[in-house]
Amino acid sequence: MKPIVLADLWTYQVAVLAEKISRHTAEVARKEGLTVAQWRVLAAIAEVPGRTAKQVEDITPMDKASISRAVRHLIQTESVTRRSSDADGRIAHLHLTAKGEKLYDLIAPEIKSHANEMIRRLAPEERTAFRGVLKNLVEGFGGTSAGRDN
């Protein structure tokens, strides 16, 4: 069998890109004392206040244990609060505290700026096509465009 040329393998190139994005995210989050997992949880809660840990798991590429550790840390550092559901006390909803909102406001602009800087390398019509292709590929792998496989 002829060896695979990694530079020609699109899945490898996507993995390389994802790793570069993750490293940048880690660097930005680390400046504020967070891990990537903690940042992802913080961002998921900021996007939709009141999400449960299970809902965070559904939209992020992280396992339950990583999310649990991140939530525990964010609660211990008073960046997130956990409130029991009125309808079902077994379910806990997560909310940012004022400290969590401040932390999010410090990190999010730099993450978004980097993403915008990267996407500006593409022409407007390429951006639209890229987003469509990306969504199609993620959904083709059995997941949602917002997160991990269901």
Number of C-alpha atoms within 10 A of each C-alpha: 3 4 5 8 8 10 9 9 10 10 11 13 13 11 11 12 12 12 12 12 16 13 13 16 20 18 15 20 24 14 11 13 12 20 16 18 21 22 24 21 26 27 20 22 24 19 10 13 14 19 18 21 20 15 14 23 22 19 19 17 14 16 14 13 10 14 21 17 13 21 22 16 15 21 18 11 12 14 20 23 19 18 14 13 13 10 7 8 9 8 15 18 18 25 23 23 15 12 13 22 17 12 19 20 13 15 19 18 11 15 16 11 11 15 12 11 11 11 14 12 10 13 10 11 8 13 14 11 13 14 12 12 12 12 15 14 14 16 16 11 12 11 17 17 18 13 16 18 16 10
